[in-house]
Amino acid sequence: MSPTLDPFRAAMERHRPPIVVFNKSHSGSRLLGMLLTEAGIAMGAHVNESMDSLDMLELVEYVVTRYYPDYSALWRADLPPDRELQQLLERVFIRHMIGVATGAPWGWKLCETVYVLPVLAYCFPQGQFVHLIRDGRDVAFCDHKGPDNPFWRKVYFNTDRIRTHGALRLSAQAYRRRPYLYNTLHWMNSVRIGRDYGAMLGARYHEVRYEQLCADFPCTAAALLSALDAPQPEAAIARAQAQVSTGSVGKFRRHPSRRQRAVLALAKPLLLELGYLEHDPDDGTVRLAVAAAVDRVADRWFRG
């Protein structure tokens, strides 16, 4: 039980469970937003040009800044309910769902929703969650927002107390000089958090690759809409098909090789895990041989 969330959870039972799309920014989720809208799913009364819900952003910013990454306080019976959060939940969803009839399919898209999934999974126990993942090397060269305030520091690093990361300062000026490094760190954290939380959602978690969506849109979209029980799948796919393009897939190759290497140095483990790299492009044979020889000499010296 949650003293803060239970009233909202009960009030939302009269509506269908939502379909929620999240991703690292610039992962191509506008295409998913258009697809779901064409399929008859109301994605919010107030959205921006990328189809992100402007109403949900207010809620996510509050919850992340106040609680993330430790949401345990929301389930503690010995603590008073968070009245501000309760009022915010009511206000945000009233605005977001303007025009949505009771029982109609609905949802929203917002990149940073990933960081509040435990809260949403509790509020909507039958909700469906779609995680769009794109090659981090492409995302690295799509500028967005640096970690220059408490909310964005949590988005990047899961804490707002951090002030530097390695040689990187966490300021707007530093971000503008080398955005591709910051974007890579942001992508890594967003994808890992999304997959970790997603694993806890079981069958309610749906992972989609942007590259697959572009390369085989009809089949990939049909499988997703079927899993989501969307009301108008065939017509939606036909209408959204015109917006599909593979032109930005692999765009990282257009950037200077030194920047590509810098991105790869950070993201290589996750790129390998996700299958964006089939093998380590740097097997380190020579360096490993030299290091092994040095280790053997050092071992003999320490043994006397």
Secondary structure as UniProt FT lines:
FT   TURN            3..5
FT   HELIX           6..11
FT   HELIX           12..14
FT   STRAND          19..23
FT   TURN            25..26
FT   HELIX           29..38
FT   TURN            39..40
FT   TURN            49..50
FT   HELIX           54..66
FT   TURN            67..69
FT   HELIX           72..75
FT   TURN            77..78
FT   HELIX           83..96
FT   TURN            97..99
FT   TURN            102..103
FT   STRAND          106..109
FT   HELIX           111..116
FT   HELIX           117..123
FT   TURN            125..126
FT   STRAND          128..133
FT   HELIX           136..140
FT   HELIX           150..157
FT   STRAND          164..165
FT   TURN            166..167
FT   STRAND          168..169
FT   HELIX           172..177
FT   HELIX           179..201
FT   HELIX           202..204
FT   STRAND          205..209
FT   HELIX           210..215
FT   HELIX           217..227
FT   TURN            228..229
FT   HELIX           233..240
FT   HELIX           241..243
FT   TURN            247..250
FT   HELIX           251..254
FT   HELIX           257..274
FT   HELIX           285..303
//
